[in-house]
Amino acid sequence: MIAMNWTVETVSAVDAEIEALPVALRTRLIRLLEVVENVGLEALRAPHVRHLDGKLWELRVRAEGGIARGIYVTAAGRRVVVLHVFAKKSRKTPRRALATARERMRQVTT
């Protein structure tokens, strides 16, 4: 049996959010998304991924310049859809970030 590859998609606002990250964080996040596409989501474990709530999960990156998170959901057809990306400033994922991700999740066919 041949394993089907994962694809990574972003909702419209996410590309600008990724661009807004400091270079080191952006590079790490993009590399993590490439790992998902090349090796599969199953290959990632803590500290790189963490379940948040319901269908929401987060990709976690740390680099010079701080910490960034990418909130995502999995969708039919082995797709990872990144809903929101932000530089993290506090210990907990901000409620506003979760609310943004939930709102954008309504646009996604899961």
Buried (B, 14 or more C-beta within 10 A) or exposed (E): EEEEEBEBEBBEEBEEBBEEBBEBBBEBBBEBBEBBEEEBBEEBEEEBBEEBEEBBBBBBBBBEBBBBBBBBBBBEEBBBBBBBBBBBEEEEBEEEBBEBBBEBBEEBEE
